[in-house]
Amino acid sequence: MSFPIALTIAGSDPSGGAGLQADLKTFQRFGVYGMSVVTVLTVQNTLGVREVVPLEPGLVVRQLEAVLQDPGAQAIKTGALGDAAIVQSIAPLLAQANLPLVVDPVLVAKSGDRLLTEQALEALKAELFPLATLLTPNLPEARALLGQPIRDLAEAREAARLLGRLGPKAVLLKGGHLAGEESTDVLWDGHELHLFTAQKIPSSHTHGTGCTLSAAITALLAKGVGLLEAVARAKRFVSRAIATAPGIGQGIGPLNHWAGEWPD
């Protein structure tokens, strides 16, 4: 039996709600064999991040070389990359791999703790954005990338287009931070805008939503699903995962990675 393979290059969350742990759970949920390259070790739980330690870039590169050599992958995503040296070290390998690449520009944790240095952000823009099949920032990340406010849906639509000028083939600007009862994500596919809207679900258990969404899209791309369908299905899955969150932890808890997709 052969399975599609997806690879996550991301930080470790020992509480299991975000980072490569969330990615691997999501890959499994979508029937994709998951592999991981560890970039950053964190000390965290649902109450917050206590420590962030990037790995030595050479070790990250050797992990990536190994899994790309055998068994290989059909799609890759990146999450927290820690510092500029790691970004610069993996970029040539990702360019050579020439696989669908989802770049989640993880700048801060849900708790507000910084997970990427300013130098690493600049390296990310220069080295990885031009390789990305899809860039998946949330609104605070988009504001940091563009240096401008994004206050409503009209500004989000324009921001998605502007982010596309930074090099990625497509941009999914996540709209969960906008005011209102609905969450509208804006996809710029390089030619036109597409909107994906869902009702907001009141919940404190939203740790790892961005990781989970980008991982679901990556898994579906690994299976050969088109980008529009992959984004729609991933958003439905995340909505269901928030709505059925298991209530773990005293702070911002994890999603339900066993969830099915929210019905149309």
C-alpha positions as CSV (number, residue, x, y, z in Angstrom):
1,M,0.0,0.0,0.0
2,S,1.3,3.4,-0.9
3,F,0.4,6.7,0.8
4,P,1.1,10.3,-0.2
5,I,3.8,11.8,2.0
6,A,3.8,15.3,3.5
7,L,6.7,16.9,5.3
8,T,6.5,19.6,8.0
9,I,9.6,21.7,8.8
10,A,8.6,23.3,12.1
11,G,9.1,23.8,15.8
12,S,8.2,21.3,18.5
13,D,5.3,22.1,20.9
14,P,5.6,19.6,23.8
15,S,2.0,20.3,24.7
16,G,0.9,18.8,21.4
17,G,-1.4,21.6,20.2
18,A,0.6,23.4,17.6
19,G,3.9,23.1,15.7
20,L,5.0,19.8,14.2
21,Q,2.9,17.8,16.6
22,A,-0.3,19.4,15.3
23,D,0.9,19.0,11.7
24,L,1.6,15.3,12.1
25,K,-1.8,14.7,13.7
26,T,-3.5,16.6,10.8
27,F,-1.5,14.7,8.1
28,Q,-2.7,11.5,9.7
29,R,-6.3,12.7,9.8
30,F,-6.2,13.4,6.1
31,G,-4.8,10.0,5.3
32,V,-1.3,11.2,4.5
33,Y,2.0,9.8,5.8
34,G,3.7,12.5,7.8
35,M,7.4,13.3,8.3
36,S,8.9,16.2,10.3
37,V,12.1,18.2,10.4
38,V,12.6,19.9,13.8
39,T,13.8,23.5,13.6
40,V,13.0,24.9,17.1
41,L,12.5,23.4,20.5
42,T,10.1,25.2,22.7
43,V,9.1,24.9,26.4
44,Q,5.4,25.7,26.4
45,N,1.9,24.6,27.5
46,T,-1.6,26.0,27.1
47,L,-0.6,28.9,29.5
48,G,2.2,30.2,27.3
49,V,5.7,29.8,25.9
50,R,8.6,29.7,28.4
51,E,11.6,29.2,26.1
52,V,12.4,29.0,22.4
53,V,15.7,27.4,21.3
54,P,16.5,27.2,17.6
55,L,18.5,24.1,16.5
56,E,21.9,24.4,14.9
57,P,21.3,25.0,11.2
58,G,23.5,22.1,10.0
59,L,21.4,19.7,12.0
60,V,18.2,21.0,10.4
61,V,19.8,20.7,7.0
62,R,20.9,17.1,7.6
63,Q,17.4,16.1,8.7
64,L,15.9,17.7,5.6
65,E,18.5,16.1,3.3
66,A,17.8,12.7,4.8
67,V,14.0,12.7,4.4
68,L,14.1,14.2,0.9
69,Q,16.5,11.5,-0.2
70,D,14.3,8.7,1.3
71,P,11.4,8.4,1.3
72,G,10.8,11.8,-0.4
73,A,7.5,13.7,-0.2
74,Q,4.7,15.0,-2.4
75,A,4.2,18.4,-0.5
76,I,6.0,20.4,2.2
77,K,5.0,23.0,4.7
78,T,7.1,25.3,6.9
79,G,6.1,26.6,10.3
80,A,8.3,28.2,13.0
81,L,11.8,28.4,11.6
82,G,13.5,30.3,14.5
83,D,16.3,32.3,13.0
84,A,17.7,33.6,9.7
85,A,20.5,31.0,9.6
86,I,17.9,28.1,9.5
87,V,15.9,29.9,6.8
88,Q,18.9,30.5,4.6
89,S,20.2,27.0,5.1
90,I,17.0,25.1,4.0
91,A,16.0,27.4,1.1
92,P,18.4,25.8,-1.5
93,L,17.1,22.4,-0.6
94,L,13.5,23.4,-0.9
95,A,14.3,25.1,-4.3
96,Q,15.9,21.9,-5.5
97,A,13.0,19.8,-4.3
98,N,10.6,21.8,-6.4
99,L,7.5,20.5,-4.5
100,P,4.3,22.2,-3.5
101,L,5.3,24.4,-0.6
102,V,3.0,25.9,2.0
103,V,4.8,28.7,4.0
104,D,3.1,29.5,7.3
105,P,5.0,32.6,8.5
106,V,4.8,31.8,12.2
107,L,5.8,35.0,14.0
108,V,4.2,34.7,17.4
109,A,2.5,32.0,19.4
110,K,-1.2,32.2,20.3
111,S,-0.1,33.5,23.7
112,G,1.7,36.4,22.0
113,D,5.2,35.1,22.5
114,R,7.7,35.8,19.6
115,L,8.8,32.7,17.7
116,L,10.7,34.3,14.8
117,T,13.4,37.0,14.9
118,E,13.2,40.1,12.8
119,Q,16.3,39.0,10.8
120,A,14.6,35.6,10.2
121,L,11.5,37.4,8.9
122,E,13.6,39.3,6.4
123,A,15.3,36.0,5.3
124,L,11.9,34.3,5.0
125,K,10.6,37.1,2.7
126,A,13.8,37.0,0.6
127,E,14.4,33.2,0.5
128,L,11.2,31.3,1.0
129,F,8.3,33.5,-0.2
130,P,9.5,33.2,-3.9
131,L,9.4,29.4,-3.5
132,A,5.9,29.2,-1.9
133,T,3.0,27.7,-3.6
134,L,0.9,29.2,-0.8
135,L,1.6,31.8,1.9
136,T,-0.8,31.6,4.9
137,P,-0.4,34.6,7.2
138,N,-3.0,35.7,9.8
139,L,-3.8,39.4,10.1
140,P,-1.2,40.3,12.7
141,E,1.4,38.5,10.5
142,A,0.2,40.3,7.4
143,R,0.4,43.6,9.2
144,A,4.0,42.9,10.2
145,L,4.9,41.8,6.6
146,L,3.3,44.8,4.9
147,G,3.8,47.5,7.6
148,Q,0.2,48.7,7.3
149,P,-3.1,48.3,9.1
150,I,-5.7,45.8,8.0
151,R,-9.0,46.8,9.6
152,D,-11.7,45.3,7.5
153,L,-12.5,42.9,4.7
154,A,-11.8,45.5,2.0
155,E,-8.3,46.1,3.4
156,A,-7.8,42.4,3.8
157,R,-8.6,41.9,0.1
158,E,-6.0,44.5,-0.9
159,A,-3.5,43.1,1.5
160,A,-3.7,39.7,0.0
161,R,-2.9,41.1,-3.4
162,L,0.0,43.1,-1.9
163,L,1.4,40.0,-0.2
164,G,1.3,38.3,-3.6
165,R,3.9,40.8,-4.8
166,L,6.4,39.4,-2.3
167,G,6.8,36.3,-4.4
168,P,4.4,33.5,-3.5
169,K,2.2,32.0,-6.2
170,A,-0.8,32.3,-3.9
171,V,-1.7,33.9,-0.6
172,L,-4.4,32.9,1.9
173,L,-4.9,35.7,4.3
174,K,-6.7,34.4,7.4
175,G,-9.5,36.6,8.6
176,G,-10.2,35.3,12.1
177,H,-8.9,38.5,13.8
178,L,-11.3,40.8,11.9
179,A,-14.3,42.1,13.9
180,G,-17.7,40.5,13.3
181,E,-19.5,37.2,13.7
182,E,-17.9,35.6,10.6
183,S,-14.4,34.6,9.8
184,T,-13.5,35.3,6.1
185,D,-10.3,34.1,4.7
186,V,-9.1,35.8,1.5
187,L,-7.3,33.7,-1.1
188,W,-5.3,35.5,-3.9
189,D,-4.4,32.9,-6.5
190,G,-2.2,35.2,-8.5
191,H,-5.1,36.1,-10.8
192,E,-8.3,36.7,-8.7
193,L,-9.6,36.7,-5.2
194,H,-11.7,34.0,-3.6
195,L,-13.5,34.3,-0.2
196,F,-14.0,31.5,2.3
197,T,-16.4,32.4,5.1
198,A,-17.4,30.5,8.2
199,Q,-19.2,31.5,11.4
200,K,-16.9,32.3,14.3
201,I,-17.0,29.8,17.1
202,P,-16.7,31.3,20.6
203,S,-13.9,29.2,22.2
204,S,-10.7,29.6,24.2
205,H,-9.4,26.4,22.6
206,T,-7.8,27.7,19.5
207,H,-4.1,26.8,20.1
208,G,-2.6,25.7,16.8
209,T,-5.4,26.8,14.4
210,G,-2.9,28.3,11.9
211,C,-0.6,25.2,12.0
212,T,-3.6,22.9,11.6
213,L,-5.0,24.8,8.7
214,S,-1.8,25.0,6.7
215,A,-1.1,21.3,7.5
216,A,-4.5,20.3,6.2
217,I,-3.9,22.2,3.0
218,T,-0.5,20.6,2.6
219,A,-1.9,17.1,3.1
220,L,-4.5,17.7,0.5
221,L,-2.0,19.1,-2.0
222,A,0.1,16.0,-1.4
223,K,-2.9,14.0,-2.4
224,G,-3.2,15.9,-5.7
225,V,-6.2,18.1,-4.6
226,G,-6.4,21.5,-6.3
227,L,-5.7,24.6,-4.3
228,L,-9.2,26.0,-4.1
229,E,-10.7,22.7,-2.9
230,A,-7.8,22.2,-0.5
231,V,-8.4,25.6,1.1
232,A,-12.2,25.1,1.4
233,R,-11.8,21.6,2.9
234,A,-9.1,22.7,5.3
235,K,-11.2,25.6,6.6
236,R,-14.2,23.3,7.2
237,F,-12.0,20.9,9.1
238,V,-10.6,23.6,11.3
239,S,-14.1,24.9,12.1
240,R,-15.2,21.5,13.2
241,A,-11.9,21.0,15.1
242,I,-12.6,24.2,17.1
243,A,-16.2,23.4,17.7
244,T,-15.4,20.0,19.1
245,A,-12.2,20.9,20.9
246,P,-11.5,18.5,23.8
247,G,-11.1,21.2,26.5
248,I,-7.6,20.3,27.4
249,G,-5.5,22.6,29.6
250,Q,-6.1,25.7,31.8
251,G,-5.2,28.2,29.1
252,I,-5.5,28.4,25.3
253,G,-6.2,24.7,24.6
254,P,-5.8,22.6,21.5
255,L,-8.2,21.7,18.7
256,N,-9.8,18.3,18.1
257,H,-7.5,16.8,15.5
258,W,-9.9,13.7,15.2
259,A,-12.6,16.0,13.9
260,G,-14.3,15.4,10.5
261,E,-14.8,18.2,8.0
262,W,-17.6,20.6,8.7
263,P,-20.5,19.7,6.3
264,D,-21.2,22.1,3.4
